[in-house]
Amino acid sequence: MDKQHRILPLFEHLTSLTRSVLPPEERDPRLRKLGRLARGTLFSCFHPDHIHEAQELYETLQGAKDFEDFLRLAEQARNIVNEGMFVYSTSVAILHRDDCQDIVVPPIQEIFPDRFVPAETINQALKADLQRADPSPVIVDHIETGNILDPEYKLAYFREDIGANAHHWHWHIVYPATWRPEVMHKTKDRKGELFYYMHQQMCARYDCDRLSTGLQRMIPFHNFHEELEGYSPHLTSLVSGHNYANRPAGLTLQDLNDLVDVQDMARWRERLLQAIHLGTLVDDHGNEVVLTPEDGIDMLGDMLESSYESKNREYYGDLHNSGHVMMARIHDPDGRYKENPGVMSDTSTSLRDPIFYRYHRFIDNIFQEYKATLPVYDHKDLDFPGVSVVNVTVNAKLPNIVNTFFKEDQLELSHGLSLKGSVKVKYEHLDHEPFTYNISCENTSGHPVGATVRIFLGPVHDELGNKLSLNEQRRFFIELDKFHAELAVGKNTITRKSSESSVTVPSSPGFSELQAGEGAHKDCSCGWPEHLLLPRGTHKGMEFQLLVMLTDSSKDTASVVDAHGGCTDAVSYCGAKNQKYPDKKAMGFPFDRVIKARTIAEFSSPNMKFQDVKIQFKE
């Protein structure tokens, strides 16, 4: 608890730091080369110069000889380096240092609330604080950022969700692109595949919500010369004094003279597709490396992101990260207007922009090209001999009908902004009623067996009301849960609460709870927010199919997760920190490969059960 209390001040009131820095001669020698990225600049972990300085900082902090040395270095770095970089690198170090295991990094939305709350709301909060009559908390309302003239406004609740944006930020803290196992002395198992799968799932979830609100599925970004839709984030950056830039409709990607050309992007895409279609890539020594069914997707994820583990970064480039930077600077590519970049430059804001999902669908389509080269799963890959799923019920107020609704919440601003007292923003987010899975199954093998229970949810119809084929549907199936169950001989009933999901995390403890010694737990805040587990659904009830599949855990299990190691709440999207990914199967199995079966009956095995469910949205 003492460590937690000593860490918290590092993250408070960072938006108020001045630009003065310690002169190099007064710094710890380990920090002398840092401070290249100016304060007030928006830090981007997609920009190579930014992320390499951030890497130097987190590796220095990781190398501190003990906690006292780490704290001294961090306190000094706070007075030297860029504000956003400081939070990024210090968070990486805290999550991975053995002597920081019991420390919880405060939520990014309380550190930098200006990344999550519209500028108009921040302005109201500052005024309300000045006019306060007493020290009691002041409540201000969240001001909306658009209206129905923009069809994408219907999805604002999803794109601007504070928990979803915080998850994306935390995921990139747990899996830095520049992670060097030989320096950090910890390996990130299947990091490239997790990059593919977590983003694929965000796209699937976004499309499920698009269908819920009467919008068509998104059209992937695919042409480096296409005109992009407009977007206005209504966010300010208090560290710089500038707003996050608007993007007028009709702009196209432009060369960035200091970083990347549009033709580089096209060339990298062609080289990646060539590797996929040949089934081999060329490493940086000129050797051919086969993209195997076991490791191919992991290698491609590393190359596409692109991360330190990329087999040949010079040749295959930096497609994903460079695309983020290009889109963020599309309004001022050569910097002549000294504008801030747009939200696509920042992991804690990029989910707000509709182009994020279209761009990630484009990235996912490259992964799907690879998946299409793999053999289709046959029944022996899918079956679990001796085990059958007899019945599945989703129990809420009514069986197989779950209600969603908007719920009010509050965000504290006073730890991120310099205020006279507590000011909270009142906002709404989507939520769902609690529910339980009831799974009746039978084990006729003659001996007890261990099973991996896999639960997915997918929409039944497209935007025109036509039934989706199973192969179309597979790209929209979202993982709801994955867990272990022991099956005795004979009939078994498995029950599981929605709140126990392997995909989600509950809301993280804020500064106030951590200061009071409450809410400290060992998750990394990496995990999809619990309140967004389900798509919104429709007023009359939107039809979905739930798949429950049991597979043989003696063949599936790569390792038993050590819950004491921390960050094990949401292993499906975030893995288990510093441990092997617990499931040997491909992420997204059985929907990760092309399905040639035309009907559910043709695809299914006795160990699988498709159940019709409805999600009903209540205003």
N, C-alpha and C positions, 0 to 999 in steps of 0.2 A: 504493500500500500504506500510505503514511503517513496518508492521509486515512481509509482503512478503520480503521486502529488508533485514530485520534482520534475517530471516530464511535461505535465500539462502547461506550465507557463511558456514553454517553447512555442506552443501553437496558438497562443492568444494574441489578438490585436495585431496580426501581421499586416493587415491593410494599412496600418498607421505608421509603419516603419519609414524613417527618412532614408535619403539616398546616401548618407554618410557611411563610410566603411572604415574598418580598421586599416591603417597603413600596413603594407606587407611586413615591415620590420617589427611590428608589434604582434604579429600573428604567430600561432603555432606553425613551425616549418611545414607540417603536413598540409596546411591550408593555403600556403603562399601562392600557389598557381591558380587558385580559385577566385571567382568573382568576375569572370570574363563576360557572362551574360548580365547586362545591366539590370539593376533594380527597376521595377516599374514595367519591364518588358513582360509580355505574356509568355510564360514558360510552356513549351510543347514537348511532350515525350515522343512526338512523331518527327521532330526536327533533329537531324544528326548532330549539329553543334550543341544544342541544348542537352540532348540525352547523354552525350559523351561527357560533358562537364558534370551532369547529375551522377553519372556512373563513377567518376573520380571521387565525388563527395560521398556516395553511399559506400563505396569500397574503403575509403578512408575511415568512415564511421564504423564500418564493420570490423576494421582492423584495430580499433582502439583496444588497449590491453585489458581494461576492466571497465565496469560501469561508470566509475568516477571519471576515468579518462574519456569515455564516450560522451558523458554529459558535458564535460569541459569543452570538448571539440564541438559538440552540437551548439552550445551556447555561443561560442565564438563564430561558428558558421552562420548563425542567425543574423549576426551583425555584418556579414560580408557578402553572402551570395544572394541571388535572386530569390524573391519571396516564394514563388511557386516551386522553384527547384528545391528550396530548403525543405518544404513540406514533403515533397515527393521523396527525396533522398533520405531524410530522417525517418520517414514512415517505412521505407524499405529496410533500413537498418534495424529499427525497433522490431519489425516483424520477423527478422531472421537472426538477431543476436540471441545466444543462449541465455544471457543474463537479463534479457528483456521479455522472457516468455510470459510473464504475468502482467505485462503492461498492455493496455488497450489504447490504440491510437484514437484520439477523439474524432468524431465524424467530420468529414470534409465539408459537409453542408453547414457546420457551425464554425469551422475555421475560415472558410471563404463563402459566406452566405450570398455574396454578390454574384456568384456563379450559378445560383439556384433560384434566386428571387428576382423578379423584374425590377429594372432601374426605378420605375415609378413607385414601386412598393418600398424600395430602399429609401427613396426621397421622403415618402410619407413617414417612414420610421424615424428618420433623422429629425424631421420637424416635430413629430409627436414627442420625441425624447427631450427636445429643447423646451417644449411647453408643459412638461409634466409638472403636476402639482405636488406629488408625493412619491416615495420610493417604490410603490407597488408596481407590478409589471404592467406595461402598456401593450395593448393588443391592436395590431393594424391588419387590415384585410389585404389578401393577395389580389393584385390587379391583373385582369386577364390581358393576354398578349395579342389577341386577334379577334376575328368575328367570322360569321358564316359566309361572308363573301369569298373567303379562302376555304375550299373544301378540306384542306389538310387541318384546319382548325378543329375538326371533329376528333382528331387524334392527339390534340394538345395534352389531354390528361395522361396519355401514355408517354409521349416524347419528353414532356416536361416533368415527369414524375421524379421527385427528389431521390427516392430510394433507388430507382433504376439508374439514374445518372451517377449516384454514389457508388453503386455496384460496379459500374464500368470503370470508374476511377480506381477502386480498390483492386479489381482484377489485374489491372496493369501495374499495380504496386506489388502484388504477389508474384506476377510473371513479367518482370522487366525484360524488354527486348535485348538489353545489353548484359544480361545475366551471364557471368563467367563462373562456371562450377569450380574451376581450379583455383579461383581467387576467393570465392565465397564459401568454399568447402561444403556446399550443399547442391544436390542435383535436382533439377526440375523435370520430373518424369513426364514424358509425353506432352511437353510444353507446346510444341507446334500443333499437335492434334487438338489440344484444349483451345488454342487460338481459333482453329477452324470451328470446333463444335460449339463453343460458347457464343460466337457471333452468328453461327447458323441458327442457333436456337432463338437468339434475339430477333432475327429476321422472321422466323416462323411465328413467333409470338406477335410480332408487329402485324403480320398479314392476317392472323386470326382476329386481331382487334380491328383491322381494316374491314374485314368481312362483317364483324359485329356491328359496325357503324354505317353499313350500307355503301362503303367504298370498294372499288375494285382492288384486286391484289396489285402490289406495286410493280411498276415497270422497271426492270433493272437498268442502272446506268450501264452503258456498253460501248459508247462511242466517244472517244476523247475529244471530239469536235462538236458534240451536241450542246445545244443551249440549255442551261440549267434553269430550273424553277427558282423563283425568288424566295427569300426568307428573311424575316426580321426577328432577331432573338430577344429584343428588349432587355438586354443585360448590360450592365456597366461593369467596368473593372476598376475597383477602388485603388488597386496598387498602381495603375497607370494613369487614371483620370480620364481614360477614353472609354467609349462604349465598344462592346464586341460589334464588329462591323455587320451592317446589313448587306444582303446580296440582291441587287435588283434582278428581276427576271431577264433572261436572254443572254447572260454572260457565258462565255466559254473558257475552258482551261487555257492558260497562257504559260509560256516558258518562264521559269524563275531563274534569272541569270546566276544567282548565287547558289543554286541547288540542283535543279532538274529541268529538262525540256520535255515538252509533250511527246516528242518522238522517242525519248528514252522510255516513257511509259508504254508506248505501243511496242517498242522493241522487247522490253522485259516481258510483256504479256505473251508475245509470240515465242520467246525462248522457253517460258514456263509451259506453254501448251505443247511445244515440240517435245520437251522432256516427258510430259504426260503421255503423248501419243506414241513415242518411241519406247516408253517404259523404263528409260534410263536418263539420269542426269550426269553432267560433267562436273566433277569437283574442282577445287582451285589448284589441284596438281595435274589436271588434265585426265584424271582417271574416270572411267565410267562407273556409276553407282546405280544398281538396279532399284527401282521403286517397288519394293515387295509389298504384298497385301498387309503384312504386319507393320512395316515401318514407313511405307510410302507417304501416307497422309501426314505423318509427323514431320518428315523431311520437307514436304511441300509447305506445311504450315510455317516452318522456320524460314523457308525461302520467300514466301509471299509476304510475311509480316514486315520487313525482313528482320531477323534477329541474329544475335551473335553466333547461333548454331547453324546459320545458313551455310550450305555446302560450298557455295561459290557466289559470294555477294557481289563481286565485281561484275560477274557475267549475268546473273539473274536479277540483280538490282534490288530495288527498295519500293516495290509496287504499292503496297498497302499504305505505308507511312507517307510516302511522297504524295499519294493521292489526297490524303487528309490535308497536308500542308498546301497543296495546289488549290484545293477547294476553299480553304480558309483565307487564301490571299488572292482569290479570283478578282476581287474588286480593286486591288491595288498591287498588281504583281511585281512592279519594280520599286515599290515603296515611295513613289514621288509625293504621295499625299500624307505620308507618315501616319497612316491609319492603323488601328489595331487589326489583327486578323479576325476572322469570324469564328464561330463556336467549334468548327471542325478541327481546330488546332489543339483542342484540349479534351482529354478523356473525361473530364467531369462535366463537360457541356455539349459534346458532339452529338449525343443522342437526341438533343432538342431539334436538330435540323432534319427535315425529311430526306435530304440527300444522303445522310448517313446510312439509312436502311437500303436505299437504292444502290449506293456504292458497295455496301456489304453484300447485297444480293449478287452484284457483279463479281465480287471476290469469291463468293460461295459457288457461283457457276463454274469458276475455274476448278475449285475442289471437286465439284460434281462431275466435271469432265474426267477427272482421275477415277472417281468412284465408278463411273460407267465402264472403265476398262477392267474392273474386277469381276470375277465370276459371280453370277446370281446365287444367292443362298438357296440351297436345296433343302429338302425336308430333314436330312440328317444334321444339317447345321442348325435347324430351328427346333427340332424335337427334343423332348426330355422323356425318354422311355420310362414307363411305369408311373408317370405323374400326369394328371389331367386337372384342368380347371373346370369345375362343374358350374359354378355360378358366381357372378360379381354384382354387387349392389353398392351404389354410392349413397350413403345415408346422410341426408341433411334433414330439413323439416319434412320434406317429401322425398321418397326414394327416387334416385336418379334424376332429380331436379335440384340444381344449386342456384341460389340467388346471389347476384352481385349488386353493389350499390356504392354511392359515394359517401365517404366518411371524413369528418373534420379532424384536422390535426394542427399542431403548432410547431413553429421552428424558432428557436431562440437566436437572436442576432448579437447579443451583447458581448459574446466572446470573440466574434470576428470583427465587429465595429467598435470604435471607442465611443461609448455612450455613458450617460450619467447613471443609468439603471437598466433593468431588464426590459427589453422590447421583444415581443413575439409576433410572428406573422401567422395569421390564421389562414389555412388553405385546405383544399379537399383532395383526396386521392381515392382511386378505385379500391374496393375491398370486396370480400366475399364472406358468406356465412361459413362457420366451421363445418367440416363434414368428415366422414369416416369411410374408408373402403372396407367392405366386408367380402372376403374372398373365400369361397368354399372350394376345396380341392381334395383330390384323392391320390394316395400313394399306394400303388399296387406292386411295388418292386419287391416287397417281402422284407425290407429293412429300412430303418430311418435314413432320410437323405436331407442334405442341405440344399436350399433353393435360393437363387437370386430372383427377387420379385421386381419386374420392370413394368412401370405404368406410364402410358402415353395417352395424349388426348389430341384428336385431330378433327377439323371441320368436315362435314358431310357434303356440303354444296358449295359451288363457286358463287361469284357475285351475280350471276344470271339465274341462280336457282338450279343449275344443272348438277347432277351427282358427279362428284370428282372420282376419277378412276383411282385405284389403289396406288399406282405409281405416281400420279399427280399429288395425291393426298399425302404421300410419305414426306414430302418437303415441308408440309405444314403441321406434322405431328410434333407436339411439344412434350418434352419429358416432364412428368409430374413428380416421379419418385423412383428410387431404386434402393432396395434394402435386402438384407439376408433374413431368411426364415427357415426354421427346422421343421421338417415334416415327419410326423410319426407314421407308422404303418396304418393304412386305412384312411378314414375321413378326417380332414383337418379344416379348421376355420382360421383364417388370418385376418386380423383387424389392424388398421393403421390409420392414425389421425392425419388430416391434411397438414397440421402444424408440424408434423415430424418429417416433412419432405426433405429429400437429399439435395434439392435444388435451391431452396430458399433459406434466408436468415431472417430472424425477427429484427425489429428496429434496433439500431446500435445505441448503447448508452451515451448520453451527451456529457458535456463538461460538468454540468451540475451533479449528475449521478456519479460520475467518476470522482469528483471532488468529495462527495459524501460517502465514498466507499461502496456505492451500490452499482450493480449492473456489470461489474467486471467479469467477463467471461473470455474464453480463449478463442473466440472466432475472429476472423480477420475482417469482418464486415464484407467479405467477398461472398457473394451469393445473391441470387435474384430476390427482390423484396417479397416477403411473405404475402403482402396484400395484393401483389400482382401475379400470384400463382396461376389464376385462371384468366382467360379472355373475358371481355366485358359481357358478351352475349347480347341478346335482343329483348325487347319488351315482351314479345309473345313467347320467347323461349327459342334459342338457337340450337339446332341439332348438331351434336358432336358424337364421335365414337371414342370410347375409352378402350384401350387395349391393356389387358393384364396378361403378362407372359412370365412363366416360371422357367428358369434355366438351371442347369446343374452347377451349383456353386463350387463343387470340387474341381470343375474344369474352368470356371470363370474367375476364381479369386486369385488375384496376383499377390495380394498381401492383406493381412488383417490390419485395419486402421487402428493406430494407437491414438485413442481420444485424448491422451495426456499430451500429445505432441502439439495440440492447438490447431485451429483452422480446419476443423473436420465437419462443420455444420452443413456445408453445401458441396459435398465432394463431386457431385455430378458435373457441375460447371467449373469448380475451382480446384478439384483434386484435394488431396490431403497434404498439408504443408510439409515439405521436405521428406515426404514418404512416397512410395510407389503408388501410382493410380490404382485403386483397389480392384478394378474390374478389367480382366484380360480382353474382353470383347471390344470390338470397335465402338467408339462413342456414337450413340444414336442407334446401335443395333436394336431391332432388325430393320430399321428404316434407312440405314445409311447407304444401302446399295439399290440399284435398279430392281424393281419388282416386275416380273413378266406375267405373274398370275393375274388373271382378269377379274377374279372374284375373291372375296374374303375366304370362302370355303376352300378354294383352290390353294390359297396361301397358307391357311391356318393348319396348326397341329393341335392335338388334344391338350397340350400344355399352354394354349393361348385361348383367350376369350375376348371377343369384341362385344362391348355393351353399349347400347344407345343411351346417351344422357342428354339433358337439356340444360343450358345456362340461361337464366332469366335475369334481365337487368331491371332493377327497381329504382326509379329516380328517387 
